[in-house]
Amino acid sequence: MIDTMKTEVDMLERHLHVLEMVRENGPIGIVKMSNESDHVRHEIRYSLRKLEEANLITPTQQGALSTEQSSSFIENLDEQLNEMRAKIAAMRPGE
């Protein structure tokens, strides 16, 4: 069960890294992102799809661009992560 959660956290970390690359270098394509990171193209493609579904990026012919929603997402990220930390801490048996 913990292994599944670790996999999900690793995937979230990749999605956030891809979002950061798009915000800093957009428009940027899959090949360039893959070449400039430790992620293979199909991982980048999946992250881009998830980020697009969340309205955090938009595809263009020149590559991915961040949306206005990405700024507010990043601004609220620490708060959301703190909420998750609290939930995880509350899951500990005997506490």
PLY file of the C-alpha trace (Angstrom):
ply
format ascii 1.0
element vertex 95
property float x
property float y
property float z
element edge 94
property int vertex1
property int vertex2
end_header
0.00 0.00 0.00
2.81 2.42 0.86
4.57 1.52 -2.41
1.50 2.69 -4.32
1.49 5.97 -2.44
5.22 6.43 -3.13
4.58 5.85 -6.84
1.83 8.49 -6.81
4.08 10.98 -5.01
6.88 10.33 -7.53
4.42 10.94 -10.36
3.23 14.18 -8.76
6.84 15.27 -8.43
7.34 14.63 -12.15
4.15 16.52 -13.06
5.36 19.50 -11.00
8.79 19.36 -12.64
7.19 19.32 -16.10
4.95 22.24 -15.11
8.01 24.16 -13.92
9.79 23.53 -17.24
6.74 24.76 -19.16
6.38 27.88 -17.00
10.07 28.75 -17.34
10.69 27.77 -20.97
7.34 27.67 -22.74
6.52 27.07 -25.41
8.46 23.86 -25.00
8.05 20.45 -26.60
8.30 16.88 -25.39
11.69 16.15 -26.99
13.36 19.19 -25.43
11.84 18.46 -22.01
12.99 14.86 -22.19
16.49 15.88 -23.24
16.72 18.40 -20.40
15.39 16.10 -17.69
15.69 12.56 -16.40
12.28 11.66 -17.83
11.60 9.68 -20.98
9.23 11.01 -23.62
6.22 8.88 -22.68
6.49 10.11 -19.06
6.64 13.72 -20.25
3.69 13.13 -22.58
1.63 11.65 -19.73
2.49 14.54 -17.41
1.57 17.06 -20.10
-1.77 15.32 -20.61
-2.51 15.43 -16.87
-1.47 19.08 -16.63
-3.67 19.93 -19.60
-6.63 18.10 -18.00
-6.06 20.25 -14.89
-6.03 23.41 -17.09
-2.48 24.22 -15.97
-0.99 24.12 -19.47
-2.24 24.45 -23.00
-0.76 22.78 -26.08
0.33 24.82 -29.09
2.09 23.87 -32.30
5.30 25.34 -30.85
4.97 23.38 -27.58
3.24 23.59 -24.23
2.44 26.93 -22.57
1.34 27.54 -19.00
-2.11 28.97 -18.34
-3.22 31.68 -15.94
-4.44 28.93 -13.59
-0.89 27.63 -13.18
0.13 30.72 -11.20
-2.63 30.34 -8.62
-1.97 26.58 -8.46
1.69 27.23 -7.60
0.76 29.94 -5.10
-1.55 27.52 -3.26
0.71 24.47 -3.53
2.38 24.87 -0.11
-0.99 25.10 1.60
-2.26 22.00 -0.20
0.90 20.05 0.64
0.62 21.09 4.30
-2.95 19.79 4.37
-1.75 16.47 2.96
1.06 16.29 5.54
-1.48 16.79 8.32
-3.72 14.05 6.93
-0.78 11.66 6.66
0.36 12.45 10.20
-3.18 11.78 11.48
-3.12 8.30 9.90
-0.47 6.97 12.23
-1.89 4.17 14.38
-2.08 4.84 18.10
-2.13 8.60 17.81
0 1
1 2
2 3
3 4
4 5
5 6
6 7
7 8
8 9
9 10
10 11
11 12
12 13
13 14
14 15
15 16
16 17
17 18
18 19
19 20
20 21
21 22
22 23
23 24
24 25
25 26
26 27
27 28
28 29
29 30
30 31
31 32
32 33
33 34
34 35
35 36
36 37
37 38
38 39
39 40
40 41
41 42
42 43
43 44
44 45
45 46
46 47
47 48
48 49
49 50
50 51
51 52
52 53
53 54
54 55
55 56
56 57
57 58
58 59
59 60
60 61
61 62
62 63
63 64
64 65
65 66
66 67
67 68
68 69
69 70
70 71
71 72
72 73
73 74
74 75
75 76
76 77
77 78
78 79
79 80
80 81
81 82
82 83
83 84
84 85
85 86
86 87
87 88
88 89
89 90
90 91
91 92
92 93
93 94
